[in-house]
């Protein structure tokens, strides 16, 4: 059980980190573009995010897995798309607040173009909130991967994973409780650990008021 749980940790952590990294890249790019460009671009990206978030996540994941086949790549892509839509909204709000700051207005008055403002003025100030948000999304991605695997729409059944172990435990937990306790305990511990890490990163990178 411990050996299978250790191998399952690799799958869950890989999916969690990879999906979060892809979601951070997509969400930050879309949110920054929407916040800086405004107008039609902001409206279009906002409607796309609303459309993505309006679909039932698990239903879409099951349909995608049934159509294109399950696996780690499919799981990562599905989690990343839904996470990116939520992150894009947060990043857009941050960009809207940053672009109204005096130093951005001064750079614009001095003739700085959109590319300069985005890379020099806005991007460095997005690093802290985006990093904190990404750290908080890792446990969510791990839980989502385990849920999809539990439902049969995630990792391949032959690959040890915490979700797959939980699904297998349904037939044995009444007589062998450790079949359920080991993967559930590790999943809970990983979720709590990454949540605490995200809170610590957010506290460390947030500006302190004096």
Backbone as ProteinMPNN parsed JSONL, in Angstrom:
{"seq_chain_A": "XXXXXXXXXXXXXXXXXXXXXXXXXXXXXXXXXXXXXXXXXXXXXXXXXXXXXXXXXXXXXXXXXXXXXXXXXXXXXXXXXXXXXXXXXXXXXXXXXXXXXXXXXXXXXXXXXXXXXXXXXXXXXXXXXXXXXXXXXXXXXXXXXXXXXXXXXXXXXXXXXXXXXXXXXXXXXXXXXXXXXXXXXXXXXXXXXXXXXXXXXXXXXXXXXX", "coords_chain_A": {"N_chain_A": [[0.83, -1.208, 0.0], [1.907, 1.237, 0.827], [3.97, 1.542, -1.0], [2.572, 1.712, -3.447], [1.125, 4.014, -2.87], [3.204, 5.837, -2.723], [4.124, 5.854, -5.377], [1.774, 6.79, -6.487], [1.774, 9.377, -5.511], [3.581, 10.68, -7.141], [2.173, 10.882, -9.539], [-0.082, 12.464, -8.814], [1.144, 14.831, -7.847], [2.592, 15.581, -10.119], [0.543, 16.097, -12.008], [-0.838, 18.114, -10.617], [1.097, 20.215, -10.358], [1.877, 20.611, -13.065], [-0.581, 21.241, -14.341], [-1.254, 23.564, -12.941], [0.898, 25.241, -13.61], [0.53, 25.519, -16.406], [-2.027, 26.667, -16.4], [-1.482, 29.042, -15.047], [0.217, 30.334, -16.862], [-1.479, 30.658, -19.15], [-3.715, 31.984, -18.0], [-2.558, 34.303, -16.894], [-1.553, 35.592, -19.181], [-3.94, 36.03, -20.667], [-5.489, 37.532, -18.828], [-3.837, 39.773, -18.408], [-3.751, 40.863, -21.003], [-6.478, 41.483, -21.344], [-6.88, 43.358, -19.293], [-5.113, 45.447, -19.963], [-5.609, 46.142, -22.668], [-8.404, 46.524, -22.816], [-11.757, 47.572, -23.78], [-13.055, 46.04, -26.706], [-11.441, 43.749, -26.689], [-11.21, 43.183, -23.968], [-13.912, 42.671, -23.359], [-14.399, 40.429, -25.014], [-12.56, 38.471, -24.04], [-13.513, 38.335, -21.448], [-16.11, 37.29, -21.82], [-15.438, 34.787, -22.884], [-14.179, 33.618, -20.676], [-16.371, 33.536, -18.937], [-18.01, 31.726, -20.317], [-16.475, 29.365, -20.239], [-16.353, 28.895, -17.446], [-19.007, 28.49, -16.933], [-19.724, 25.936, -17.642], [-20.367, 22.657, -16.342], [-17.79, 21.324, -14.528], [-16.916, 18.602, -13.99], [-18.595, 17.146, -15.678], [-17.815, 18.046, -18.232], [-15.157, 17.17, -18.188], [-15.481, 14.388, -18.093], [-16.777, 13.941, -20.535], [-14.795, 14.816, -22.337], [-12.747, 12.996, -21.708], [-13.993, 10.631, -22.491], [-14.325, 11.07, -25.203], [-11.766, 11.726, -26.302], [-10.15, 10.005, -24.996], [-8.817, 8.968, -21.889], [-6.149, 9.819, -19.564], [-2.995, 11.254, -18.472], [-2.228, 13.585, -19.863], [-4.628, 14.556, -20.982], [-6.06, 15.015, -18.625], [-4.486, 17.018, -17.397], [-4.785, 19.11, -19.282], [-7.571, 19.651, -19.215], [-7.976, 20.432, -16.519], [-6.259, 22.633, -16.491], [-7.459, 24.433, -18.309], [-9.906, 25.184, -17.088], [-8.92, 26.213, -14.671], [-7.352, 28.282, -15.64], [-9.228, 30.099, -16.631], [-10.429, 31.068, -14.283], [-8.172, 32.201, -13.066], [-7.526, 34.182, -14.922], [-9.517, 36.098, -14.545], [-8.868, 37.087, -11.993], [-6.29, 38.105, -12.451], [-6.874, 40.049, -14.368], [-8.321, 41.913, -12.824], [-6.273, 42.747, -11.093], [-4.517, 43.928, -12.949], [-6.085, 46.051, -13.898], [-6.153, 47.614, -11.606], [-3.441, 48.188, -11.27], [-2.724, 49.608, -13.587], [-3.769, 52.094, -13.208], [-2.147, 53.332, -11.44], [0.16, 55.874, -10.326], [2.812, 55.735, -11.299], [2.544, 54.268, -13.609], [0.903, 55.917, -15.119], [2.688, 58.043, -15.375], [4.734, 56.851, -16.922], [3.301, 56.371, -19.258], [2.734, 58.998, -19.994], [5.26, 59.857, -20.64], [5.653, 58.689, -23.042], [5.784, 55.913, -23.234], [5.144, 52.766, -24.709], [2.525, 50.235, -25.155], [3.752, 47.678, -24.913], [6.076, 48.184, -23.41], [4.942, 49.167, -21.047], [3.548, 46.907, -20.212], [5.58, 44.949, -19.817], [7.529, 46.169, -18.2], [6.362, 47.877, -16.289], [3.926, 46.713, -15.389], [4.108, 43.823, -15.267], [6.195, 43.117, -13.27], [4.853, 43.866, -10.907], [2.769, 42.134, -10.881], [3.827, 39.756, -10.165], [3.872, 38.921, -7.439], [1.032, 38.567, -6.55], [0.215, 36.675, -8.504], [1.973, 34.519, -8.116], [1.284, 33.762, -5.497], [-1.405, 33.045, -5.902], [-1.089, 30.923, -7.701], [0.229, 29.068, -6.069], [-1.841, 28.443, -4.343], [-3.576, 27.191, -6.061], [-2.504, 24.744, -6.683], [-3.153, 22.628, -4.729], [-5.91, 22.456, -5.313], [-5.864, 21.52, -7.946], [-4.715, 19.008, -7.522], [-6.695, 17.717, -6.014], [-8.767, 17.749, -7.908], [-7.671, 16.129, -9.906], [-7.547, 13.679, -8.551], [-10.265, 13.285, -8.125], [-11.232, 13.013, -10.776], [-9.825, 10.704, -11.563], [-10.872, 8.909, -9.737], [-13.463, 8.746, -10.698], [-12.991, 7.481, -13.04], [-12.151, 8.936, -15.221], [-9.662, 10.003, -15.347], [-6.303, 9.453, -14.736], [-4.701, 6.593, -16.257], [-6.073, 3.406, -15.441], [-4.184, 1.427, -14.834], [-2.071, 2.818, -13.836], [-0.654, 3.662, -10.787], [-2.359, 5.757, -8.574], [-3.622, 8.249, -6.304], [-6.367, 8.786, -6.519], [-7.213, 6.563, -8.024], [-6.617, 4.525, -6.215], [-8.414, 5.142, -4.191], [-10.789, 4.594, -5.536], [-10.549, 1.827, -5.905], [-10.638, 1.05, -3.269], [-13.283, 0.961, -2.554], [-14.345, -1.592, -2.606], [-13.177, -2.906, -0.522], [-12.882, -1.499, 1.866], [-14.553, -1.889, 4.078], [-13.737, -4.172, 5.366], [-10.998, -3.983, 5.285], [-9.711, -1.366, 6.363], [-7.49, 0.211, 5.94], [-7.051, 0.354, 3.234], [-8.541, 2.481, 2.379], [-7.785, 4.511, 4.124], [-5.033, 5.11, 3.761], [-4.534, 6.278, 1.03], [-6.449, 8.38, 1.2], [-5.597, 9.776, 3.485], [-3.031, 10.666, 2.674], [-3.739, 12.276, 0.508], [-5.231, 14.243, 1.817], [-3.214, 15.292, 3.48], [-1.389, 16.317, 1.578], [-2.971, 18.27, 0.364], [-3.49, 20.034, 2.511], [-0.856, 20.794, 3.081], [0.003, 22.174, 0.734], [-1.879, 24.208, 0.753], [-1.243, 25.6, 3.097], [1.315, 26.371, 2.324], [0.666, 28.072, 0.175], [-0.717, 30.122, 1.557], [1.41, 31.061, 3.113], [3.176, 31.99, 1.149], [1.604, 34.014, 0.039], [1.404, 35.721, 2.257], [4.077, 36.403, 2.579], [4.746, 37.732, 0.216], [2.913, 39.773, -0.013], [2.392, 43.303, 0.269], [3.436, 44.951, 3.222], [1.708, 46.759, 5.658], [2.422, 49.696, 7.425]], "CA_chain_A": [[0.0, 0.0, 0.0], [2.767, 2.426, 0.907], [4.699, 1.665, -2.269], [1.618, 2.213, -4.44], [0.817, 5.405, -2.514], [4.365, 6.657, -3.086], [4.062, 6.032, -6.83], [0.625, 7.648, -6.758], [2.132, 10.767, -5.204], [4.232, 11.255, -8.325], [1.132, 11.227, -10.515], [-0.888, 13.581, -8.317], [1.962, 16.045, -7.809], [2.906, 15.962, -11.496], [-0.644, 16.713, -12.596], [-1.124, 19.36, -9.916], [2.068, 21.26, -10.706], [1.828, 20.881, -14.503], [-1.826, 21.938, -14.653], [-1.169, 24.912, -12.375], [1.839, 26.026, -14.411], [-0.12, 25.856, -17.672], [-3.118, 27.599, -16.112], [-0.888, 30.338, -14.708], [0.696, 30.951, -18.104], [-2.621, 31.072, -19.969], [-4.533, 32.951, -17.28], [-1.839, 35.573, -16.768], [-1.516, 36.237, -20.497], [-5.28, 36.498, -21.022], [-5.898, 38.591, -17.899], [-3.04, 40.976, -18.678], [-4.225, 41.452, -22.261], [-7.798, 42.073, -21.133], [-6.785, 44.542, -18.451], [-4.386, 46.541, -20.611], [-6.23, 46.557, -23.925], [-9.749, 47.027, -22.564], [-12.636, 47.623, -24.937], [-13.563, 44.808, -27.295], [-10.613, 42.628, -26.251], [-11.614, 42.88, -22.595], [-15.245, 42.066, -23.405], [-14.305, 39.106, -25.625], [-11.91, 37.555, -23.112], [-14.409, 38.164, -20.309], [-17.18, 36.37, -22.197], [-14.86, 33.449, -23.001], [-14.009, 33.098, -19.316], [-17.707, 33.216, -18.417], [-18.482, 30.51, -20.98], [-15.729, 28.215, -19.703], [-16.731, 28.658, -16.056], [-20.424, 28.138, -16.834], [-19.907, 24.505, -17.877], [-20.047, 21.776, -15.202], [-16.412, 20.857, -14.739], [-16.8, 17.147, -14.033], [-19.275, 16.656, -16.876], [-16.943, 18.323, -19.375], [-13.989, 16.294, -18.1], [-15.884, 13.031, -18.46], [-17.036, 13.936, -21.986], [-13.5, 14.902, -23.023], [-12.047, 11.726, -21.52], [-14.672, 9.615, -23.297], [-14.142, 11.368, -26.633], [-10.361, 11.719, -26.709], [-9.401, 9.044, -24.206], [-8.261, 9.503, -20.649], [-4.699, 9.924, -19.487], [-2.486, 12.406, -17.732], [-2.229, 14.787, -20.704], [-6.007, 15.052, -21.049], [-6.405, 15.541, -17.298], [-3.784, 18.29, -17.215], [-5.374, 20.131, -20.152], [-8.904, 20.009, -18.724], [-7.812, 21.199, -15.279], [-5.606, 23.911, -16.793], [-8.394, 25.35, -18.971], [-10.837, 25.731, -16.104], [-8.169, 27.027, -13.714], [-6.887, 29.494, -16.321], [-10.337, 31.052, -16.718], [-10.563, 31.713, -12.98], [-7.001, 33.039, -12.826], [-7.583, 35.34, -15.812], [-10.365, 37.103, -13.907], [-8.118, 37.712, -10.904], [-5.2, 38.895, -13.034], [-7.474, 41.232, -14.995], [-8.593, 42.887, -11.776], [-5.004, 43.306, -10.636], [-3.986, 44.815, -13.984], [-6.892, 47.267, -13.898], [-5.731, 48.438, -10.473], [-2.059, 48.633, -11.455], [-2.576, 50.563, -14.678], [-4.194, 53.405, -12.745], [-1.164, 53.87, -10.519], [0.819, 57.086, -10.82], [4.019, 55.447, -12.07], [2.119, 53.837, -14.944], [0.457, 57.122, -15.817], [3.876, 58.816, -15.726], [5.393, 56.19, -18.044], [2.48, 56.605, -20.441], [2.909, 60.408, -20.364], [6.592, 60.0, -21.218], [5.663, 58.088, -24.369], [5.973, 54.462, -23.205], [4.141, 52.016, -25.449], [1.862, 49.152, -24.41], [4.681, 46.592, -24.604], [6.925, 48.631, -22.301], [4.123, 49.24, -19.828], [3.21, 45.559, -19.777], [6.739, 44.18, -19.379], [8.356, 46.87, -17.22], [5.574, 48.496, -15.227], [2.838, 45.869, -14.873], [4.515, 42.442, -14.983], [6.836, 42.926, -11.968], [3.89, 44.036, -9.828], [1.868, 40.985, -10.908], [4.53, 38.543, -9.745], [3.476, 38.489, -6.094], [-0.299, 37.954, -6.486], [0.115, 35.498, -9.369], [2.682, 33.427, -7.442], [0.46, 33.313, -4.375], [-2.588, 32.37, -6.432], [-0.663, 29.644, -8.266], [0.488, 28.144, -4.961], [-3.128, 28.011, -3.799], [-4.283, 26.371, -7.041], [-1.921, 23.402, -6.762], [-3.994, 21.618, -4.057], [-7.161, 22.284, -6.036], [-5.595, 20.656, -9.094], [-4.493, 17.646, -7.022], [-8.002, 17.164, -5.661], [-9.509, 17.528, -9.143], [-7.107, 14.938, -10.569], [-7.984, 12.497, -7.805], [-11.693, 13.112, -8.384], [-11.403, 12.476, -12.13], [-9.346, 9.327, -11.569], [-11.849, 8.132, -8.977], [-14.618, 8.534, -11.572], [-12.58, 6.755, -14.224], [-11.887, 9.855, -16.335], [-8.365, 10.628, -15.14], [-5.14, 8.654, -15.104], [-4.964, 5.216, -16.672], [-6.275, 2.546, -14.262], [-2.981, 0.656, -14.522], [-1.107, 3.71, -13.2], [-1.022, 3.924, -9.388], [-2.665, 7.141, -8.224], [-4.442, 8.307, -5.1], [-7.763, 8.648, -6.916], [-7.45, 5.177, -8.391], [-6.607, 3.717, -4.992], [-9.691, 5.381, -3.511], [-11.823, 3.869, -6.264], [-10.389, 0.406, -5.603], [-10.937, 0.803, -1.853], [-14.722, 0.793, -2.339], [-14.684, -3.003, -2.453], [-12.438, -3.549, 0.567], [-12.684, -0.674, 3.059], [-15.331, -2.359, 5.226], [-12.96, -5.198, 6.061], [-9.593, -3.549, 5.323], [-9.885, 0.084, 6.394], [-6.286, 0.918, 5.498], [-7.147, 0.591, 1.795], [-9.13, 3.811, 2.223], [-7.111, 5.503, 4.959], [-3.712, 5.505, 3.256], [-4.613, 7.314, -0.021], [-7.208, 9.55, 1.654], [-4.746, 10.538, 4.393], [-1.993, 11.347, 1.913], [-4.388, 13.341, -0.265], [-5.542, 15.317, 2.757], [-1.967, 15.911, 3.92], [-0.845, 17.118, 0.478], [-3.83, 19.439, 0.185], [-3.232, 20.961, 3.611], [0.503, 21.307, 2.959], [0.066, 23.181, -0.321], [-2.696, 25.344, 1.178], [-0.413, 26.357, 4.041], [2.376, 26.993, 1.53], [0.083, 29.205, -0.546], [-0.949, 31.209, 2.51], [2.709, 31.62, 3.5], [3.681, 32.766, 0.005], [0.792, 35.227, -0.054], [1.783, 36.613, 3.354], [5.447, 36.874, 2.378], [4.847, 38.613, -0.95], [1.986, 40.907, 0.077], [2.993, 44.491, 0.901], [3.101, 45.133, 4.617], [1.298, 48.104, 6.021], [3.055, 50.175, 8.641]], "C_chain_A": [[0.865, 1.259, 0.0], [3.548, 2.643, -0.387], [3.79, 2.227, -3.355], [1.259, 3.673, -4.149], [1.969, 6.33, -2.878], [4.404, 6.9, -4.588], [2.879, 6.932, -7.212], [0.894, 9.105, -6.476], [2.795, 11.426, -6.401], [3.202, 11.701, -9.348], [0.363, 12.457, -10.06], [-0.098, 14.879, -8.311], [2.315, 16.519, -9.214], [1.726, 16.67, -12.141], [-0.941, 18.048, -11.935], [-0.199, 20.494, -10.324], [1.983, 21.62, -12.185], [0.568, 21.648, -14.884], [-1.804, 23.362, -14.13], [-0.233, 25.796, -13.186], [1.211, 26.446, -15.737], [-1.253, 26.853, -17.458], [-2.588, 28.985, -15.773], [-0.417, 31.067, -15.951], [-0.461, 31.486, -18.938], [-3.436, 32.167, -19.283], [-3.862, 34.304, -17.149], [-1.803, 36.316, -18.102], [-2.879, 36.807, -20.868], [-5.73, 37.642, -20.122], [-5.141, 39.884, -18.124], [-3.504, 41.66, -19.958], [-5.579, 42.125, -22.076], [-7.716, 43.355, -20.326], [-6.114, 45.722, -19.127], [-5.091, 47.045, -21.861], [-7.618, 47.149, -23.712], [-10.622, 46.918, -23.81], [-13.121, 46.268, -25.394], [-12.767, 43.593, -26.837], [-10.99, 42.195, -24.834], [-12.972, 42.181, -22.576], [-15.187, 40.646, -23.957], [-13.693, 38.097, -24.664], [-12.78, 37.31, -21.881], [-15.537, 37.191, -20.611], [-16.656, 34.942, -22.348], [-14.666, 32.815, -21.631], [-15.346, 32.714, -18.707], [-18.238, 31.917, -19.017], [-17.794, 29.272, -20.406], [-16.198, 27.88, -18.297], [-18.195, 28.265, -15.903], [-20.683, 26.647, -17.035], [-19.61, 23.721, -16.606], [-18.704, 21.1, -15.439], [-16.334, 19.345, -14.913], [-17.461, 16.575, -15.285], [-18.407, 16.865, -18.108], [-15.74, 17.385, -19.368], [-14.331, 14.873, -18.515], [-16.136, 12.928, -19.957], [-15.725, 13.965, -22.764], [-12.74, 13.586, -22.916], [-12.671, 10.621, -22.362], [-14.397, 9.806, -24.791], [-12.694, 11.168, -27.078], [-9.527, 10.687, -25.954], [-8.808, 9.691, -22.971], [-6.739, 9.545, -20.698], [-4.276, 11.19, -18.803], [-2.542, 13.678, -18.565], [-3.624, 15.39, -20.792], [-6.427, 15.669, -19.723], [-5.76, 16.884, -17.06], [-4.443, 19.395, -18.034], [-6.736, 20.589, -19.636], [-8.803, 20.853, -17.464], [-7.234, 22.576, -15.576], [-6.576, 24.904, -17.419], [-9.337, 25.988, -17.961], [-10.118, 26.611, -15.079], [-7.701, 28.333, -14.346], [-7.989, 30.536, -16.413], [-10.527, 31.791, -15.395], [-9.384, 32.637, -12.7], [-7.028, 34.291, -13.696], [-8.436, 36.449, -15.205], [-9.607, 37.849, -12.81], [-7.017, 38.614, -11.462], [-5.745, 40.153, -13.698], [-7.757, 42.307, -13.961], [-7.326, 43.541, -11.244], [-4.43, 44.294, -11.653], [-4.774, 46.121, -14.038], [-6.501, 48.19, -12.751], [-4.334, 49.004, -10.692], [-1.957, 49.728, -12.511], [-3.055, 51.966, -14.307], [-3.219, 54.039, -11.765], [-0.396, 55.024, -11.167], [2.038, 56.775, -11.671], [3.669, 54.937, -13.476], [1.64, 55.03, -15.76], [1.647, 57.98, -16.241], [4.608, 58.189, -16.904], [4.624, 56.404, -19.338], [2.643, 58.047, -20.935], [4.262, 60.651, -21.018], [6.728, 59.305, -22.565], [5.873, 56.584, -24.391], [4.821, 53.768, -23.923], [3.534, 50.91, -24.613], [2.809, 48.022, -24.019], [5.576, 46.951, -23.427], [6.128, 48.646, -20.993], [3.823, 47.842, -19.297], [4.407, 44.844, -19.169], [7.504, 44.84, -18.242], [7.542, 47.37, -16.036], [4.57, 47.535, -14.583], [3.327, 44.497, -14.426], [5.216, 42.279, -13.63], [5.868, 43.038, -10.795], [2.826, 42.936, -9.812], [2.513, 39.735, -10.323], [4.038, 38.03, -8.404], [2.079, 37.884, -6.063], [-0.437, 36.708, -7.342], [0.808, 34.297, -8.728], [1.863, 32.874, -6.288], [-0.766, 32.549, -4.851], [-2.233, 31.008, -7.018], [-0.393, 28.624, -7.167], [-0.805, 27.624, -4.356], [-3.899, 27.123, -4.769], [-3.725, 24.958, -7.154], [-2.772, 22.374, -6.007], [-5.334, 21.412, -4.735], [-6.982, 21.35, -7.232], [-5.374, 19.213, -8.656], [-5.815, 16.982, -6.683], [-8.812, 16.865, -6.919], [-8.995, 16.299, -9.886], [-7.564, 13.675, -9.865], [-9.463, 12.223, -8.038], [-11.938, 12.496, -9.757], [-10.947, 11.019, -12.205], [-10.309, 8.41, -10.826], [-13.067, 7.788, -9.84], [-14.27, 7.784, -12.854], [-12.273, 7.617, -15.421], [-10.528, 10.519, -16.222], [-7.232, 9.755, -15.647], [-5.556, 7.241, -15.489], [-5.1, 4.308, -15.444], [-5.044, 1.731, -13.879], [-1.91, 1.488, -13.84], [-1.511, 3.965, -11.753], [-1.241, 5.422, -9.156], [-3.588, 7.131, -7.022], [-5.923, 8.162, -5.44], [-8.116, 7.225, -7.297], [-7.473, 4.255, -7.182], [-7.895, 3.916, -4.2], [-10.827, 4.641, -4.207], [-11.756, 2.372, -5.964], [-10.792, 0.08, -4.173], [-12.421, 0.61, -1.587], [-15.105, -0.66, -2.061], [-14.083, -3.628, -1.197], [-12.465, -2.78, 1.888], [-13.474, -1.164, 4.274], [-14.602, -3.436, 6.017], [-11.481, -4.834, 6.173], [-9.575, -2.026, 5.224], [-8.682, 0.847, 5.866], [-6.269, 1.141, 3.988], [-7.697, 1.989, 1.505], [-8.32, 4.866, 2.958], [-5.814, 6.006, 4.346], [-3.821, 6.544, 2.13], [-5.373, 8.555, 0.422], [-6.363, 10.412, 2.59], [-3.653, 11.296, 3.667], [-2.563, 12.489, 1.079], [-4.72, 14.53, 0.63], [-4.278, 16.048, 3.201], [-1.362, 16.801, 2.827], [-1.658, 18.38, 0.265], [-3.571, 20.481, 1.266], [-1.853, 21.594, 3.469], [0.593, 22.409, 1.901], [-0.797, 24.399, 0.021], [-1.924, 26.221, 2.15], [0.719, 27.066, 3.306], [1.848, 28.197, 0.766], [-0.191, 30.381, 0.358], [0.362, 31.873, 2.917], [3.305, 32.469, 2.383], [2.921, 34.077, -0.127], [1.176, 36.221, 1.035], [3.177, 37.198, 3.147], [5.556, 37.897, 1.256], [3.906, 39.803, -0.899], [2.691, 42.086, 0.738], [2.525, 44.652, 2.33], [2.756, 46.581, 4.9], [1.94, 48.497, 7.342], [2.172, 51.227, 9.289]], "O_chain_A": [[0.595, 2.216, -0.725], [3.76, 3.777, -0.816], [4.192, 3.119, -4.102], [1.107, 4.473, -5.072], [1.75, 7.468, -3.292], [4.682, 8.014, -5.031], [2.973, 7.732, -8.142], [0.318, 9.981, -7.12], [2.588, 12.615, -6.646], [3.336, 12.764, -9.954], [0.177, 13.394, -10.837], [-0.611, 15.919, -8.724], [2.337, 17.721, -9.476], [1.89, 17.725, -12.753], [-1.263, 19.018, -12.621], [-0.653, 21.605, -10.601], [2.013, 22.8, -12.534], [0.634, 22.599, -15.663], [-2.285, 24.275, -14.8], [-0.532, 26.967, -13.424], [1.343, 27.599, -16.147], [-1.421, 27.781, -18.249], [-3.177, 29.991, -16.168], [-0.621, 32.274, -16.086], [-0.431, 32.634, -19.382], [-3.802, 33.16, -19.911], [-4.516, 35.34, -17.278], [-2.002, 37.53, -18.145], [-2.969, 37.944, -21.333], [-6.295, 38.623, -20.607], [-5.718, 40.969, -18.044], [-3.636, 42.883, -20.003], [-5.804, 43.218, -22.595], [-8.4, 44.331, -20.634], [-6.494, 46.87, -18.899], [-5.161, 48.253, -22.087], [-7.977, 48.146, -24.338], [-10.259, 46.247, -24.776], [-13.545, 45.442, -24.586], [-13.337, 42.524, -26.619], [-11.078, 41.003, -24.538], [-13.155, 41.203, -21.851], [-15.851, 39.751, -23.432], [-14.227, 37.003, -24.482], [-12.785, 36.208, -21.331], [-15.889, 36.363, -19.771], [-17.344, 33.989, -21.984], [-14.947, 31.632, -21.438], [-15.454, 31.687, -18.035], [-18.842, 31.104, -18.317], [-18.44, 28.263, -20.124], [-16.419, 26.711, -17.981], [-18.589, 27.759, -14.852], [-21.737, 26.143, -16.646], [-18.695, 24.079, -15.864], [-18.514, 20.394, -16.429], [-15.749, 18.862, -15.882], [-16.949, 15.63, -15.884], [-18.276, 15.964, -18.936], [-15.345, 16.866, -20.412], [-13.552, 14.224, -19.213], [-15.754, 11.94, -20.584], [-15.559, 13.228, -23.735], [-12.161, 13.111, -23.894], [-11.959, 9.766, -22.889], [-14.257, 8.839, -25.541], [-12.427, 10.527, -28.094], [-8.341, 10.513, -26.235], [-8.352, 10.834, -23.014], [-6.13, 9.331, -21.746], [-5.083, 12.092, -18.577], [-2.866, 14.743, -18.04], [-3.782, 16.606, -20.687], [-7.071, 16.718, -19.695], [-6.414, 17.804, -16.569], [-4.638, 20.501, -17.531], [-7.022, 21.786, -19.621], [-9.472, 21.88, -17.35], [-7.66, 23.571, -14.99], [-6.529, 26.093, -17.102], [-9.543, 27.201, -17.981], [-10.651, 27.641, -14.665], [-7.656, 29.369, -13.682], [-7.722, 31.731, -16.288], [-10.759, 33.0, -15.385], [-9.564, 33.728, -12.16], [-6.596, 35.355, -13.253], [-8.102, 37.626, -15.342], [-9.686, 39.073, -12.705], [-6.834, 39.742, -11.004], [-5.133, 41.216, -13.598], [-7.468, 43.481, -14.188], [-7.304, 44.742, -10.976], [-3.923, 45.354, -11.286], [-4.185, 47.189, -14.207], [-6.515, 49.411, -12.903], [-4.064, 50.155, -10.348], [-1.188, 50.676, -12.347], [-2.77, 52.925, -15.025], [-3.439, 55.161, -11.308], [-0.318, 55.129, -12.391], [2.289, 57.463, -12.66], [4.426, 55.158, -14.422], [1.938, 55.139, -16.95], [1.638, 58.573, -17.32], [5.061, 58.905, -17.797], [5.223, 56.597, -20.396], [2.685, 58.294, -22.14], [4.401, 61.545, -21.852], [7.801, 59.327, -23.168], [6.117, 56.019, -25.457], [3.66, 54.145, -23.759], [3.97, 50.668, -23.488], [2.694, 47.466, -22.927], [5.81, 46.124, -22.546], [6.611, 48.183, -19.96], [3.838, 47.613, -18.088], [4.281, 44.203, -18.126], [8.071, 44.145, -17.399], [7.997, 47.29, -14.894], [4.39, 47.548, -13.365], [2.998, 44.052, -13.326], [4.859, 41.363, -12.889], [6.054, 42.361, -9.784], [2.07, 42.815, -8.849], [1.822, 38.763, -10.019], [3.81, 36.83, -8.246], [1.936, 36.76, -5.582], [-1.136, 35.772, -6.954], [0.293, 33.18, -8.788], [1.759, 31.659, -6.12], [-1.126, 31.523, -4.273], [-2.983, 30.046, -6.855], [-0.741, 27.451, -7.308], [-0.859, 26.481, -3.903], [-4.785, 26.378, -4.349], [-4.401, 24.066, -7.667], [-3.095, 21.333, -6.578], [-5.851, 20.295, -4.736], [-7.83, 20.5, -7.502], [-5.803, 18.288, -9.346], [-6.036, 15.819, -7.022], [-9.477, 15.831, -6.99], [-9.78, 15.522, -10.43], [-7.931, 12.7, -10.52], [-9.875, 11.067, -8.139], [-12.743, 11.576, -9.897], [-11.605, 10.193, -12.837], [-10.534, 7.272, -11.236], [-13.63, 6.698, -9.737], [-15.15, 7.485, -13.661], [-12.144, 7.104, -16.532], [-10.257, 11.495, -16.922], [-7.194, 9.368, -16.815], [-6.62, 6.76, -15.099], [-4.318, 4.432, -14.501], [-4.882, 1.379, -12.711], [-0.94, 0.938, -13.318], [-2.619, 4.444, -11.511], [-0.394, 6.243, -9.508], [-4.256, 6.135, -6.747], [-6.656, 7.483, -4.721], [-9.185, 6.727, -6.944], [-8.261, 3.311, -7.131], [-8.412, 2.97, -3.605], [-11.726, 4.118, -3.548], [-12.788, 1.725, -5.788], [-11.236, -1.032, -3.889], [-12.795, 0.144, -0.51], [-16.081, -0.923, -1.359], [-14.433, -4.753, -0.838], [-12.11, -3.336, 2.927], [-13.085, -0.872, 5.405], [-14.834, -3.588, 7.216], [-10.788, -5.328, 7.062], [-9.439, -1.467, 4.136], [-8.81, 1.98, 5.402], [-5.554, 2.018, 3.504], [-7.348, 2.6, 0.495], [-8.179, 5.99, 2.476], [-5.525, 7.201, 4.403], [-3.241, 7.621, 2.265], [-4.992, 9.67, 0.065], [-6.402, 11.639, 2.504], [-3.371, 12.446, 4.002], [-1.943, 13.545, 0.957], [-4.516, 15.682, 0.248], [-4.265, 17.276, 3.288], [-0.882, 17.9, 3.109], [-1.097, 19.447, 0.013], [-3.446, 21.67, 0.973], [-1.691, 22.791, 3.707], [1.191, 23.458, 2.144], [-0.47, 25.514, -0.387], [-1.948, 27.447, 2.04], [1.05, 28.211, 3.613], [2.508, 29.235, 0.713], [0.068, 31.524, -0.018], [0.428, 33.094, 3.052], [3.867, 33.535, 2.634], [3.517, 35.126, -0.375], [1.265, 37.422, 0.779], [3.43, 38.351, 3.498], [6.364, 38.822, 1.332], [4.076, 40.752, -1.663], [3.491, 41.902, 1.655], [1.337, 44.504, 2.617], [3.428, 47.503, 4.439], [1.986, 47.694, 8.274], [2.524, 51.767, 10.338]]}, "name": "protein", "num_of_chains": 1, "seq": "XXXXXXXXXXXXXXXXXXXXXXXXXXXXXXXXXXXXXXXXXXXXXXXXXXXXXXXXXXXXXXXXXXXXXXXXXXXXXXXXXXXXXXXXXXXXXXXXXXXXXXXXXXXXXXXXXXXXXXXXXXXXXXXXXXXXXXXXXXXXXXXXXXXXXXXXXXXXXXXXXXXXXXXXXXXXXXXXXXXXXXXXXXXXXXXXXXXXXXXXXXXXXXXXXX"}
